[in-house]
Amino acid sequence: MYPFQDQIGFPILSVMTFLPTLGGLLMLLFMRGRPTLYKWTALVTTGATFVLSLVMWAYFDRYTADFQFIEKVNWIPRLGTSYHMGVDGISVLLILLTTLLSLIIIPASWNYIKDRELGFFISFLVLETGMLGTFCARDMLLFYFFWEIMLIPMYFIIGIWGGPRRIYAAYKFFLYTLAGSVLMLVAIVAIAWLARPNPFAAPVFDLDQLQNAVFTINVQFFAFLAFFIAFAVKVPMWPVHTWLPDAHVEAPTAGSVILAGVLLKMGGYGILRFCLPLFPDAAVIFIPYILILSLIAIIYGAMVSLVQKDLKKLVAYSSVSHMGFVTAGIFAFNLIGIEGAILVMFSHGILTGALFLLVGFIYERLHTREIASMGGMATPFPIAATLLLFFALASLGLPGLSGFIGEFLSLLGLFTYNKAMAVIGAFGIILAAAYLLWMYLRVMFTGLKDERWHELPDFSLREVSCLAPLMALAVWVGVYPNTFINLIQPSANRLANQMAPYLAEHGNFLSHLFASLGGGS
């Protein structure tokens, strides 16, 4: 039934998912008061997890859209749920991003956490288990289990190791995410109950079976809305984005890296995995409204970034803008747009994660994030200036770097749908160039604000080593994106083909609405 379960000879998905938690448990039981030992254990654990993700990538069959490395065991038979794991190209790409960033943040946090270090590193290892499990789960209750696991360690990371307003930011993050999760849980239970083959059967939580179920348009409408709100909070889409700037500004550097690099991608991943294939009729009906919200997010996020005084908040609001390209590409409902959306998620994780690392490294030297307090930093910190310029140019979409290809494909997919909307979305790229280059000018080349900065060290070898893999990956994706496009194309094509009949069925309605918005479809 599952042709890929013996693909590699052992349950690689389960090992990869739970290895970080095992490492955290060993640290908790045997390494209290031994910082060198538990730091190296955290590094070795995340390193081994990253190696496993590379092995998975190497053995993954890129020519099929089927889910691979399948693991399936009965979990709670009376409830109809199972421990069902599997990955396709989309999952593999996001798992690689997760394991790489998890590996990088351990040495990046090596000397910067002064209080309760052991708890900090254990929290990140548990968080990595939740993130990987979310990308691997093929049972909806199992998915929800991992989805909620992520919430707890991130809440503590912000609330314990964050900035002065950390409690407020942690509560806001928790409440926004939990509200969306509760809606999703209600929808999960409802569709699992309605998908039963007969009134005496157990609920159906398995995604393979749910994709063959047929729901009425009313059920699809409300279920889609519940799932979409949960994922939109995570993306985050305008207007449910307001938790993000507070969480980013107050979170420690490593928390901001994972929050922007991986957790925001859970929203886009959930839309691709659940909203579209399970509720296709409702998804098509919502296309124009979600595209409008996406364009608002692109322009709003960029314009708010333009006026930010705090360097970290600027990067945080830029995420709202960049993630708008993700939802725009997905709801363009064609292969190019979906591929572009997935590449934007991957690239955004690389680039915004690097920008948050840079902001954190700079803050540890200057003890300020106020752009007005900086200036002339290129002279005392030439390595920092070079790295910040590289990632700023990549983030604004310079051709040849990773930020360009994903946003270009998303806009191309959107252009296929509606020319006017694509033109509006393109202004987000122009605004990105404005706020990033203006930020760089003020931080690096305005007159030096404090002569004492000449006495501070430039980036260390450890800090440069944390950023070097992200630089290499940004160039790789920008110069030869086919490595990653070939990985995701079968899965993206399957999704586009699944949606095509429903799009044709609702075509007259959409054509009329698009025409009223200007540009036609």
C-alpha positions in Angstrom: 0.0 0.0 0.0 2.9 2.3 0.8 5.6 1.8 -1.8 8.1 4.0 -0.1 8.0 2.7 3.4 11.2 0.6 2.8 12.8 3.4 0.8 15.6 3.9 3.4 15.4 0.9 5.8 14.4 2.7 9.0 11.7 5.2 10.1 13.7 8.3 9.3 10.8 10.7 9.8 10.2 9.6 13.4 13.9 9.5 14.2 14.4 12.9 12.8 11.3 14.3 14.5 12.0 13.0 18.0 15.8 13.1 18.1 15.8 16.8 19.3 13.4 16.0 22.2 15.6 13.0 23.2 18.6 15.3 23.3 16.7 17.7 25.4 15.6 15.0 27.8 19.2 13.8 28.2 20.3 17.4 28.9 17.6 17.8 31.5 18.4 14.5 33.3 22.2 14.5 33.3 23.6 17.9 32.4 22.4 20.4 35.0 25.1 22.8 35.9 27.4 21.7 33.1 27.0 24.4 30.4 29.7 23.3 28.1 28.3 19.8 28.0 24.7 20.7 27.4 25.6 23.3 24.8 27.6 20.8 22.8 24.8 18.2 23.2 22.3 20.7 21.8 24.7 21.4 18.9 25.4 17.7 18.2 21.7 16.9 18.4 20.6 19.6 15.9 23.6 18.7 13.7 22.5 15.0 13.6 18.9 16.1 12.8 20.2 18.2 9.9 22.3 15.3 8.6 19.2 13.1 8.7 17.3 15.7 6.7 20.0 15.6 4.1 19.8 11.8 3.9 16.1 12.1 3.5 16.6 14.7 0.7 19.2 12.4 -1.0 16.9 9.4 -1.0 13.8 11.3 -2.0 12.3 10.5 -5.4 11.9 13.8 -7.2 9.9 12.4 -10.1 6.7 11.6 -8.2 4.1 13.6 -6.3 3.4 10.6 -4.0 4.2 10.9 -0.3 7.3 9.0 0.6 9.0 7.5 3.7 5.5 6.5 4.9 5.1 5.4 8.5 1.7 4.3 9.7 0.7 2.7 12.9 -2.7 2.6 14.7 -2.8 5.2 17.4 -6.3 5.5 18.8 -8.4 3.1 16.7 -11.7 3.9 18.5 -11.2 7.6 17.3 -10.1 6.5 13.8 -6.7 8.2 14.2 -3.3 6.8 13.4 0.4 7.7 13.7 0.7 8.5 10.0 3.9 10.3 8.7 5.0 11.0 5.2 6.6 13.7 3.1 6.3 15.1 -0.4 8.6 17.7 -2.1 7.0 20.7 -0.3 7.5 19.0 3.1 11.1 18.1 2.3 12.1 21.6 1.4 10.6 23.1 4.6 12.1 20.3 6.7 15.6 21.2 5.3 15.0 24.8 6.2 13.9 23.9 9.7 16.8 21.7 10.5 19.3 24.2 9.0 18.0 27.1 11.0 17.7 25.0 14.2 21.4 24.0 13.8 22.5 27.6 13.3 20.7 29.2 16.2 22.5 27.0 18.8 26.0 28.5 18.2 24.4 31.8 17.5 23.0 31.8 21.0 26.1 30.4 22.6 27.2 33.4 24.6 24.1 35.6 24.5 21.8 33.8 26.9 22.9 34.6 30.5 19.9 33.2 32.5 18.5 29.7 32.6 20.6 28.5 29.7 19.7 24.9 30.0 15.9 25.7 29.8 16.6 27.8 26.8 18.3 25.1 24.8 15.8 22.4 25.8 12.9 24.7 24.8 14.4 25.0 21.3 14.9 21.3 20.9 11.3 20.6 21.9 10.2 23.3 19.5 12.2 21.6 16.7 10.3 18.4 17.3 7.0 20.3 17.0 8.0 21.9 13.7 9.3 18.8 12.1 6.3 16.8 13.2 4.0 19.4 11.7 5.6 19.0 8.3 5.5 15.2 8.4 2.1 14.4 9.8 -0.5 12.9 7.5 -3.2 12.4 10.2 -5.1 15.5 11.2 -5.1 14.9 14.9 -1.4 14.1 14.8 -0.9 17.4 12.8 -2.8 19.3 15.5 -0.8 17.6 18.2 2.5 18.8 16.7 0.9 22.2 15.9 0.1 22.8 19.5 3.5 21.5 20.7 5.1 24.4 18.9 3.1 26.9 20.8 4.3 26.0 24.3 8.1 26.3 23.9 7.9 29.5 21.8 5.6 31.0 24.5 8.3 30.4 27.1 11.1 31.5 24.8 9.5 34.9 24.4 8.1 35.1 27.9 11.3 34.1 29.8 14.2 35.2 27.6 12.6 38.1 25.8 12.9 41.9 26.2 11.2 44.3 28.6 7.7 43.8 27.3 8.1 40.0 26.9 5.1 39.0 29.1 2.8 41.1 27.0 4.3 39.8 23.7 4.1 36.2 24.9 0.5 36.5 25.9 -0.4 38.2 22.6 1.4 35.5 20.6 -0.3 32.7 22.6 -3.8 34.1 22.5 -3.8 34.9 18.8 -2.4 31.5 17.9 -4.6 29.6 20.3 -7.7 31.4 19.0 -6.9 30.2 15.5 -6.1 26.7 16.7 -9.4 26.3 18.5 -11.3 27.2 15.3 -9.2 24.7 13.4 -9.8 21.9 16.0 -13.6 22.4 15.7 -13.3 22.1 11.9 -11.1 19.0 12.2 -13.6 17.3 14.4 -16.5 18.3 12.2 -15.1 17.1 8.9 -13.7 13.9 10.5 -17.3 13.1 11.8 -19.0 14.0 8.5 -16.5 12.0 6.4 -17.5 8.7 8.1 -18.5 6.1 5.5 -21.5 5.1 7.7 -23.1 6.3 11.0 -21.5 3.5 13.0 -17.9 4.0 11.7 -15.1 5.9 13.5 -14.3 9.4 12.5 -11.9 9.9 9.6 -8.7 11.8 10.4 -6.4 10.3 7.8 -5.6 12.8 5.1 -5.4 10.2 2.4 -9.0 9.2 3.1 -10.2 12.8 3.7 -9.1 13.9 0.2 -11.5 11.4 -1.3 -14.4 12.7 0.8 -17.0 15.0 -0.7 -18.4 17.8 1.5 -21.3 20.0 0.8 -20.6 23.6 -0.2 -21.9 24.9 3.2 -19.6 22.5 5.1 -16.7 23.5 2.9 -17.4 27.2 3.4 -17.3 27.1 7.1 -14.5 24.5 7.4 -12.3 26.5 4.9 -12.9 29.7 6.9 -11.9 28.0 10.2 -8.8 26.5 8.8 -7.8 29.6 6.9 -8.2 31.9 9.9 -5.8 29.6 11.9 -3.3 29.6 9.1 -3.7 33.3 8.3 -2.8 34.2 11.9 0.4 32.2 11.5 1.4 33.6 8.1 0.5 36.4 9.3 -2.0 38.1 7.0 -3.4 41.5 7.4 -5.4 42.2 9.6 -4.5 39.4 12.0 -0.8 40.2 11.9 -0.6 42.5 15.0 0.9 39.9 17.3 4.0 39.6 15.0 5.9 42.9 15.6 5.5 42.6 19.4 6.7 39.0 19.4 9.7 39.7 17.2 10.8 42.8 19.0 10.6 41.1 22.4 11.8 37.6 21.5 15.5 36.8 21.8 17.5 36.7 18.6 17.2 32.9 18.2 13.4 33.1 18.9 13.0 35.7 16.1 15.0 33.6 13.7 12.8 30.5 14.2 9.6 32.6 14.4 10.2 34.3 11.0 12.2 31.5 9.4 9.9 28.5 10.2 6.8 29.3 12.2 5.4 31.7 9.7 5.8 29.1 7.0 3.4 26.8 8.9 0.6 29.1 7.7 1.4 28.8 4.0 2.1 25.1 4.4 -1.3 24.6 6.1 -3.1 26.4 3.3 -1.4 24.2 0.7 -1.9 21.0 2.6 -5.5 21.4 4.0 -7.4 24.4 2.7 -7.0 23.8 -1.0 -7.3 20.0 -1.4 -9.9 19.4 1.3 -12.2 22.3 0.4 -11.7 23.1 -3.3 -15.1 24.7 -4.0 -14.8 27.1 -1.0 -11.2 27.9 -1.8 -12.0 29.0 -5.3 -14.9 31.2 -4.1 -12.5 32.9 -1.7 -9.8 33.6 -4.3 -10.5 37.3 -5.0 -11.0 38.2 -1.3 -7.8 36.5 -0.3 -5.9 38.1 -3.2 -7.1 41.5 -2.0 -5.9 40.8 1.5 -2.6 39.6 0.2 -2.0 42.8 -1.8 -2.9 44.9 1.3 -0.4 42.9 3.3 2.3 43.4 0.6 1.9 47.2 0.4 0.9 47.8 4.1 3.9 45.8 5.4 6.3 47.6 3.1 5.0 51.1 3.9 5.1 50.5 7.7 8.6 49.1 7.4 9.6 52.3 5.7 8.8 54.4 8.8 10.1 52.1 11.5 12.7 53.5 14.0 13.6 50.2 15.5 15.8 48.0 13.3 14.2 44.7 14.5 10.7 46.0 14.0 11.5 47.0 10.4 12.6 43.4 9.7 9.4 42.2 11.4 7.0 44.3 9.4 8.9 43.3 6.2 7.8 39.7 6.9 4.2 40.8 6.6 4.9 42.2 3.2 7.0 39.2 1.9 4.5 36.6 3.2 1.8 38.5 1.2 3.6 37.1 -1.9 3.1 33.6 -0.5 -0.7 33.8 -0.3 -0.9 35.8 -3.5 1.0 33.0 -5.3 -1.0 30.2 -3.8 -4.4 31.8 -4.7 -3.3 32.5 -8.2 -4.1 28.8 -8.5 -1.7 27.9 -11.2 1.6 26.0 -11.2 3.9 29.0 -11.5 2.2 30.9 -8.7 2.2 27.9 -6.3 5.9 27.2 -7.1 6.7 30.8 -6.5 4.8 30.8 -3.2 6.8 27.8 -1.9 10.1 29.3 -3.0 9.2 32.6 -1.3 8.6 30.7 1.9 12.0 29.0 1.6 13.9 32.1 0.6 12.2 34.2 3.3 13.2 31.8 5.9 16.9 32.1 4.8 17.0 35.8 4.4 14.8 37.0 7.2 16.5 34.5 9.6 19.8 36.0 8.5 18.6 39.6 9.0 17.4 38.8 12.5 20.8 37.2 13.3 22.5 40.4 12.1 20.3 42.6 14.1 20.9 40.5 17.2 24.7 40.5 16.7 24.7 44.3 16.3 22.5 44.7 19.3 24.9 42.7 21.5 27.6 45.3 20.6 25.7 48.5 20.6 22.9 47.7 23.1 20.4 49.6 20.9 18.2 48.9 17.9 17.2 52.5 17.3 18.2 53.3 13.7 18.7 57.0 14.7 21.3 56.0 17.2 23.3 54.2 14.6 25.3 55.6 11.7 28.8 55.2 10.3 29.0 51.6 11.3 30.7 50.5 8.1 34.1 51.9 9.4 34.3 50.1 12.7 32.4 47.0 11.5 33.3 46.3 7.8 32.4 42.6 8.1 29.0 43.4 9.5 28.4 46.1 6.8 29.2 43.6 4.1 26.9 40.9 5.4 24.1 43.3 6.0 24.4 44.7 2.5 24.3 41.1 1.0 21.2 40.1 2.9 19.4 43.4 2.3 20.0 43.2 -1.4 18.8 39.5 -1.4 15.7 40.5 0.5 14.8 43.3 -1.8 14.8 40.9 -4.7 18.2 41.5 -6.5 18.4 39.0 -9.5 20.9 36.3 -8.8 19.9 36.0 -5.2 17.1 33.9 -3.6 14.6 36.8 -3.0 14.1 37.4 -6.7 13.0 34.1 -8.1 10.2 33.3 -5.7 8.6 36.7 -5.8 9.0 36.9 -9.6 7.2 33.5 -10.0 4.5 34.5 -7.6 3.8 37.8 -9.5 4.0 35.9 -12.8 1.3 33.5 -11.5 -0.8 36.4 -10.3 -0.3 38.2 -13.6 -1.8 35.1 -15.3 -5.0 35.7 -13.2 -5.2 39.5 -13.1 -2.8 42.0 -14.5 -3.9 44.9 -12.3 -3.3 42.9 -9.2 0.1 41.9 -10.3 1.1 45.5 -11.0 -0.1 46.5 -7.5 1.9 43.6 -6.0 5.0 44.7 -7.9 5.0 48.0 -6.0 5.8 45.9 -2.9 9.2 45.1 -4.4 9.9 48.8 -5.1 9.0 49.7 -1.6 11.2 46.9 -0.3 14.2 48.4 -2.1 13.3 51.8 -0.5 13.1 50.7 3.1 16.0 48.3 3.0 18.4 50.6 1.2 17.4 53.6 3.3 17.9 51.6 6.4 21.3 50.5 5.2 22.3 54.1 4.4 21.3 55.3 7.8 22.9 52.5 9.7 26.2 52.2 7.9 27.0 55.4 6.2 25.5 58.3 8.1 28.0 60.0 10.4 29.4 57.9 13.2 27.3 58.5 16.3 29.6 57.2 19.0 33.4 57.1 18.8 33.4 54.3 21.4 32.2 51.9 18.7 35.8 51.9 17.3 36.8 50.0 20.4 34.2 47.2 19.8 35.0 44.0 17.9 33.7 43.3 14.4 31.8 40.0 13.9 33.6 37.0 15.2 34.4 33.8 13.2 31.6 32.0 15.1 29.1 34.7 14.0 30.3 34.7 10.4 30.1 30.9 10.4 26.4 31.1 11.4 25.6 33.4 8.5 27.9 31.7 5.8 25.5 28.7 5.1 22.6 31.1 4.6 24.7 33.3 2.2 25.6 30.2 0.2 22.0 29.0 0.1 20.8 32.4 -1.0 23.2 32.4 -3.9 22.4 28.7 -4.8 18.6 29.4 -4.9 19.2 32.6 -6.9 21.6 31.2 -9.5 20.3 27.7 -9.9 16.7 27.5 -8.6 16.0 24.3 -10.6 17.5 22.3 -7.8 14.6 23.4 -5.6 11.9 23.8 -8.3 12.5 20.2 -9.4 12.0 19.1 -5.9 8.6 20.8 -5.4 7.2 20.7 -9.0 5.5 17.3 -8.9 3.6 18.2 -5.6 2.8 21.7 -6.8 1.6 20.4 -10.2 -0.6 17.8 -8.4 -2.2 20.5 -6.4 -2.7 22.8 -9.4 -4.3 19.9 -11.4 -6.6 19.1 -8.4 -7.8 22.7 -8.4 -8.3 23.1 -12.1 -11.7 21.6 -12.4 -13.1 23.6 -9.6 -11.6 26.8 -11.0 -13.3 26.1 -14.3 -16.6 25.5 -12.6 -16.5 28.8 -10.8 -14.8 30.7 -13.7 -17.8 32.9 -14.7 -18.1 34.3 -11.2 -14.4 35.0 -10.9 -14.2 36.5 -14.3 -17.0 38.9 -13.5 -15.4 39.9 -10.2 -11.9 40.3 -11.6 -13.3 42.4 -14.4 -15.0 44.7 -11.8 -11.6 45.0 -10.0 -9.9 46.0 -13.3 -7.7 44.0 -15.6 -9.9 41.0 -16.3 -8.8 37.4 -15.8 
